[in-house]
Amino acid sequence: MAFQFNNSGQQSAFEDNSKIPTVKQFQPQFLQKAIANQVRLNYQTIAVTQAINERGKKIPLAQLPVLTKGTTLVLDLGQYYVGHFRLQFTTAGSYPDAPALVNLRYCETQAELTCSAAYQGWLPEGWIQEETVKITDFPATFTAKDRTACRYLKLTVIATSEKYGLRLKKCDFRAQTAADFKLPEEKADKDLQLMRIDQLAQITLQNCMQGVFEDGPKRDRRLWLGDFRIQSLCASDLQTDFAIIKHCLYLFAGTQTSAGNIAADIFAYPRLVPDDLFMLDYNLLFVDTLANYYRATADRATLNELYPVAEKTIMFVADRAPSGEIPAWLVQTAFLDWLPDGIKIDRQAALQGVYLYALKQLRSLASTLEVDTVNITALIKQQEDLIKSKYYDASKRLFVSGPDKQASWWSQIWLTRADALGKDVSKQVLDTAIRTLKLDVFMTPYAYGELCLSLCEHGLKENALKLIRDYWGKMLADGAETSWEVFNPQKPNYSPYGVNSQLVLSHCHGWGSWPTYLLRHFLRD
């Protein structure tokens, strides 16, 4: 059984879809290549030398008082990292006559330190980074079994006996990443806000680069095709080694169904399992990810091997849309972005745009390989004719969708990225949209960054730069050190996951890496 995702904000739900083929058999020739390009993680040990007590005072570990029942400390790594904490405890007072219980909450942000644990939402509570540790024998060294993603550790002593207390003797953190780039340093002669936005994007990317490009190292810890497309684009400017991108491309290729569709995401460890979730737009954009990889590397051998995979993802849609119009049941499998609560977005025009964009990327790759493009060109013309006749309102200078002729941002973004009616019309549409459509509908950096990219591609760089400052700049002002999964400047506390869901939100999310690519390619001084 396959699933689609109805992303309707806090009313979101997984839905069965028997029309979507699932993986019956892996493609071993591609998985062998994936294994050959597995990456090694880089490790460093971060020593924690001081703690913050309940009054906010910083105290060296060696000077900490004895920790008794009810004592709370905060350990600060100084920066966001992914890895494992190690804590060494001794005791003071009488010989321990009972085990100690210590609660550990691993926090990505300062706000999580004081969040209530009374989470009410539809995401499983198992994503909350919190555990209670029982320590029986002393001296004791506790190493967190689960990998955590955090900057802070909130330590609360739940229980000792009245005869003894705990001493925190030593604390360190073994951080890990597959990234091989160094973070940029601040320079006095540069735009400080943009430099910090760039740092935020790079720290995000660095921590999401583990065995694969994870969407978020706290949650969901897996390889999502939508995030991977953005992350690989950004990493191509920063990495000297492209193995991790190649590894992920071959994982998707190796798990493609015989019908041609690709899973929305992959569980890469502890064993390889393609998710039974399908998202139409993610499937179509595999070709874009491959095209970006080829442009960065000129790796013709990989392109030659994976071109048929990309072609099959497109033909999966073409075979089900003989008239050119994608059937409604297939459109409804698309993600597009976290959509705002209470607003029904008609997705049809946006998905026609994604389809056309993917077709053009495929034709470009086919031309590179000197593969016949007659069929692809015919499909492109079919789309352009359909879009011109049905999805463009010349009087409004906007793309529209559905019976109510809705002009949503998602339609403008994807039909301009596809240049459905040519670059001049795309620029006019974007100029009109910036002046007339509200930006408060964007709930995440995912589509927001796509809009910034389209603006840059069509000569509206000043508009893009303003959007980057307004969005990621506001995120910084609100305390972000890494790019958050969900953020709306007008509704900073919004979450699609339910009430009091701060502890399950991902505050380091791969699709927020956009600025590091945009700043380098389009917006340098």
N, C-alpha and C positions, 0 to 999 in steps of 0.2 A: 504494500500500500504506500502510495506517495502522498505528500502533503503540500499544501500551499499555505501562505501566511496572510491573514487578513489584518493588515496593520492599520487599525483604526484607533490609534492612541491608546487610552486606557481600556478600551473595549476590544483590544486585539485578541486574536485567537487563531490556532492552527485548524485547518479544515482539510478533510479528505478530498483527494482528487484522483479518481481511478483512471483518468485519461493520460496521466503522466507516466511514462515508462520508468522503471527503476533498474538499477544495475543488477544484471544476472551473472556477469562474468567480467573480471578485470582484464586489462590489456597488458600482459606481462612485459612486452617489449618496451612499453613506456615506463612501467614501474621500475624496471631495471635501470633505466636512465635516471629516474628520480633518486634511486638508492645511490647511484654513482655520484650524484651531486648533493648528497646530504652535507649539511654544514656542521662545523665544530663551533661550540659555544666558547666565548671568551669569559673568563672569570676574574673577579677582583674581590678582595675582602675589605669591607668598610668597618672600621672600628668605631664603636659608639663610646665616647669617653665621658659623657655627661647625661643627666636625666633632668626632666622638668617635673617639679612636684605639683601638688594640687593648687598651690598659690601662684603657679606660673614662674617660680624661681628655678634657674638652672643651677644644678649641683653636680660636681664631679662624682663619678661612680664611687670612687674611693672614700668620699665623704658622706655618702648616703646614710641616713639613719636606718635602724633595723626596721624591716617591713613587717607589719603585723596586719591582722585581719582588718579589711576595709581600706588599706593604703592603696593609693593609685599613683602611678608614675607614667610619664610619656617619654619614650625614647625616640629621638629625631635623627634620621640618617642624613639630613642636610639636603637631600635631593631624592627624587623618585627613583626607585630601583625595583628589579624583579629578582627573586632568589629565595634564600632561606636564612632566617634568624637563628643565632645560637646564643643561649643564655647559660651562664654558670652561677649556680646558687650554693651558698654555704649557710650555716645557721648561727644564731647567737642565743645564749641562754642555756637552758638544760638540753640534755640529749633529746632529739626529736621523738616524742612519744606518740605521734600521729602523723599521717601524711599531710602535706600542704596542697591546697587547691589554688591555682593561679589562673585567672582569666586573661587571655591575650586577644586583643582586637587589633588587626592589621589595617591601617587606614591610609587610603590614597590622599585624602585631604584633611585639613584641620577640622572641617565641619563634621566629619565622620567621628571624631573623638567624642563629641557630645550628642550624637544622634541616638534617639531611642531605638532599642532593639525590637520594638513592637511593630515590625514590618507587616503591612497589609497590601499585598499585590499579587499579580498573577505569575511572576517569575519565581522559580523555586528558591526557597530560603537557603538552600545549600550553597548559593553563591556568596553568602555573607562570610567575610574573612574573619572568623572569630572561633576560638576554641578554649576549652577549659582543660588545663593540664594537671594531672595528679602526680605529685612528686613524693615518693616513698622513702628513698635512700639518699643520704647526703654524705659528702658533697655531691652535687648533681649537675650534669651538663644536659641541657635540653636543646635539641636541634629540631626545628620545625620539619615535620615530615612532608607537609604540603608546601609547594612553592607558593610564595605570596608576592603580591604586587603592591607596593606601598612606599610611603615616606616615613610614616609614624607607626610606632607600636605603643598601644595603651595597655599597660600591665596593671591588673587589679588583684590584690591578694584577697581571695574569698574565705580561706580558712587556714589557720595553723592552730596549734593548741595554745593554751595560756602560758605554757612553760617555755616556749621558744619563738623566735621570729626568724625571718629570712634576711640574708644579705645577698644583694646582686653583685657578684664579684667581677664579672666580665660580660660584655655583650659585643657581638659583631654580626655582620651580615655578609653572606657570600652572594654577590650580585652576578648575574649572568645575562649575556646578550650575544646574538650572532652578528651584530653590527661591527664593522671595522673602521668606522669613521669617528673622528673626534668632534665634540660639540664646539660651535663657534664661540669665540671670546668677545665680550663687549668692547667696543672701541669708541673713544670719546668723540671722534670726528664722524661717526655714523648716526643715523636716525635710531635713537635708543628704543623707541616703541617697536619699530620693525625688527630690530635685532632681537628683542625679547620674544617677539612673535615667532621669529625664525628658530630661536632656541627652543621654545615651547614645542614647535612642530618636530624638531629633530629629536628632542628627548622622548617625545611620543613614539616616533618611528623606531628609535633605538631600543626602547623597551618592548615594543611589539615584535621585534625581530628575535625570535627564539628558534626552535627547530624548523618552524615555518613562519610566515608572516601571520601572526595571530591578530584577530580583530581587536582584542583587548587582553592583556596579560592577567587581569583579574577575571574578566568575563567577556567573551565566551571561550577564550583560549583555543580557538580553532581557526582554520584557514577558510575565510569567507571570500568568495570570488570578487564581490563588490569592493571590499576593503583592499584586497590584494592588488587589484588594478591600480588603485591610488597609491598604495605603499610602494609597489614596484616602480611606478613612475617617479616618485620622490627619491627612492633609494638609488635609482640609476645615476643621479647627479652626485651622490655622496659616497657610494661604495666603490671600492677598487675590485671587488670580487662579486661576480653576478651569479654565483652558484645557487644561492638561496632562491633567486627568482626562477632560475632554470628548474630547480628541484620542485617548486610549487607548480609550475606549468606542467611538468610531466606527471605530477600527482593527479591533476585534473584530467589530463589526457588519458591516464591509465584507468580512470574510473568513469569514463564516458559510456553511456548506454549504447546498445546497438542501434537505437533509433536516432542517436545523435545529440540528445540533451545531456547536460552536465549538472551535477548537484550544485545547489547554492553554496554549500560549504562541505568541508571534509574534516573529520576527526583524524588527526595525523598520528596521535599517540594516546595510549600505549600501543594501539594497533590501528592500521589504516581502515577506516570505515567512511564511505561517502554518506552524507546525510540523506534521508529520504524526503528532503525538502527541496522544492523547485521554485526558482524565481526567474521569470522570463527575461527580465532585463539583465540579470547577472549572466545568464546563459549566453545571451547575444553579445555581451561585452568581453567574452573570452578572446575574441579576435582582436579587440582593442589592446588587451594586455599583451598578446603576442606581438602585435605591431609595435607597441612601445618598446618591448624588449629588443626587437630587431633593430629599431632605429638607434637604440643605445649601444648595441654590441656588434651589429653587422654579422651576426652569427647565422650564416646562411644554412648550415647543416641542420640546426635546430628548426629554423623556419621551414625548411623543406620537409622535415619530419612531422611537424605539428600543423602545417597548413591544412591537410585533410581533416584534422580534428576540428579546426576552426570552421572549415567549410561545412562540416556536418552540423555544427551548432546552428548555423544560419539556415541550412536546408531543413532542419527540424521545424522551423517556423514557416519557411516558404511552402513546404508540403502541406501545411495546415491552413494556409492562407492563399489559395489559388487566385482569388480576386485581388489580392494585395492587402485587403483589410484583415487585420489579425482578429480572429474570432473572439467574442467577449469572454468565453470561458478561459482562454489563454491569456488575455489581457489581465484578468483578475489574479493571475499568479504572480504578477510583477510586484516588486517592492517599491521602487522609485525613491522612497525615503520614509522616515517616520512622518506620517501625515497628521495635521492638526486635529485635535478633538472637535467634534461638532461641525466640521466642514467636509462635505462629500466632494472629493476630487475626481473628476472624470479623467481616466487614465489613457483613453484611446489614442488621442493625438500624440501624447508623450511617447507612447510605445511605438507608434508608427515612426516617430523620430529616432528612437533607439535602433529600430530595425534598419532604417535607411542609413544611419550612421555606421552601423556594423557592416552593411553591404558595401559601403564605400571603402571602409578599411579593408575588407576582404578583397575588393578589386585592386586596391593598391598593392597588397601582398601578392596577388596573382600576377600582376604586371611585373613585379620584381622577379618572380620565379618563371616568367614567360609562359604562364598558364593561360589557356583560352578564357577570355572574360566576356564572351558574347552573352551567355546566360545571366551572369551577374549584372551586366549593363542593362539587360532587358528588365530585370527585377528592380533596378534603380529607377529606370524611367517609369515603370509602373507605379512606384511609390511617389515619385515627384508629381506625376499627373494626378494621383489620388489626393495628395496633400493640397495641391493647388486648387482643386475643384471642391474639396470638402472641408479642409481644416485651416484655411486662411481667410481672414476677414480684412479685405483691402481697405475698407472704410475706417476700421479701428487700427490698422497696421499691427495686428496681433494674430497669433495662431489661436484657434478656438477648438473646443472639443465637446462632443455630446449634443443631445437635443436642445439644451439650453445655451449652446454656444459659449461654454465657460472658457474664460481666458485665464488659465492658471500658470504659475511660474514653471511648473514641470513641462508643460507644452512648449513654452518659450525656450526653455533651456535646451531641450533635446532636438527640437526642430531647427534651432539656430546652430547647434553643434553639428548637425547633419547638413547645414546649408541647403535645406530642402528647396528653397526658391532662389538660391544664390546668395553670395556674400553681401551684396548691397541691401537686399531685403532683410537679411538676418540682422544687419547693423541697425536698420530702421526699426525692426521689431524690438530689439534690445533697448534702443533709445526710448521707444514708447513705453516699454514695460517698466523701465527704471523710473519714469515719470509718473506712471499711472497705477502700477500694482503695488500692493503693500508687501513689505518684507517680513512682517511679523508672523507669516505662516511657516517660516523655516524653523524646524525643531532641532536640526542637527547640522554639523559641518558637511555632511555627505553631498547633498544637492546644492548647498550654499557654495561650496568650493567649485562645483561644476558650473554654476552661474558665473563665478569669478573667472574661470577658465574661458568660458564662451565670450565674456566681455573682453578679455585680453586678446583672444583670437580675432576679434572684430574691431580692433583699434580703439576700444573704450577703456583704456588702461587706467585713467584717472578714476573712473567709476569703480573699477575693480579694486584699486588701492583703497578707496574710501570704504568699500564693503569689508575689506580685510581688517582695516583699522577699527571699524565699528563693531565687528563681530569678535575676532580673536583679541583685539585690544580690550574690549569689554570683558571678555573671558579672563584675561590677565588681571584686569582691575578687580574682578570678583574673586581673585585668589588662585587662579589656575596656574599650575606649573607644567602641566601636560594638557593636551587637547581633550576636552570632554566629549563623550559619546553623544550627549544630548545637551543642547544649549540654545535658549532663545533669549536674546538680550532684553526683550520686553516682558518675558516671563521667566526670570532666572531660576525659579524653584520648580519649573515644570519637569515632570517625569512621565513617560508613557507607561510606567510599570505599576502605578498605583500609589496608595497613600503611604507616606513615610518610607519611600523606597530609596533614599540616599545611599544606603549600604549595599544595594545591588546594582546601582548605576556604575557604569564603567567610566572612570575619570582619566583614563589613558586609552584612547581609542584610535585605531589606525587610520580611519577615514578623516580624522582631523589633521593629518599631516600635510594637507594641501599647501599651506603657505610656503613651505620650503621649496617646493617646485615652482610655484607661481612667482615668487620673489626672484629666483634665479633666472628663469626663462623670459620673463616679461617685464619685471618691475625693478630691475637694478637701477642704481643711480646713474 
